[in-house]
Amino acid sequence: MNDSLKQTSIHKTTTWLVPFICLLAGGALTGISTNVAKYAIDVGLTPLGFLFWSITGAAVILFMTALIRKELPPLNARSLEYYFVAALVSVAAANLLLFSAIPHVGAGFVALILSLPPLLTYLGALILRIEQFYIVRALGVIAALIGAGALAVHKFSAPDSSVFWILIALFGPVLLAIGNIYRTLRWPDNASSGALAPGMLIAAALLL
């Protein structure tokens, strides 16, 4: 009986702890990536060149991992559609806009607005009835959007601000949110994330 209770407790802890750690790690890597992109641009790399080589390197690593794990990307009409549409919206276009905006709006602003895709994804999921409405989540989204709005207004009011590049930067999270919803709706049947990720990144490299 005690063993069963211990296993249940460990399972409950893992259920929230693993996603929480992934969330923190993802946020940290996002912040690092924007600063690395700024440094790369400062030393002479174009946003397109930096993004292409970053994605190509990641695609090679993930493909080798999939090869070792025997989870090769599936090749059929549905998966090819998924690779290229998801790559265009979620990877190539969104990141190219964000990285191109960094020299004009700053890496800090881009890093902060990268907190918007989960919020916009939740709103889109509610509209499409993918997610159920919960008042606590809704209040959290409203509070976050108010904060993002205040950040954008402050950025627009800065004397040296570029309205064009601020709007370009803000469009990046919108594309990322659209990509999140697309991947949810069009995820190929019986395919793992480990198999689909390298296919999507290879497609993104080809598009770039």
Secondary structure, DSSP 4 states (H G I P E B T S, - for coil): -HHHHHHHHHHHHHHHHHHHHHHHHHHHHHHHHHHHHHHHHHTT--HHHHHHHHHHHHHHHHHHHHHHTT-PPP-SHHHHHHHHHHIIIIIIIHHHHHHHHHHHH-HHHHHHHTTHHHHHHHHHHHHTTSS---HHHHHHHHHHHHHHHHHHHHHHHSTT--HHHHHHHHHHHHHHHHHHHHHHHHPPTT--HHHHHHHHHHHHHHH-
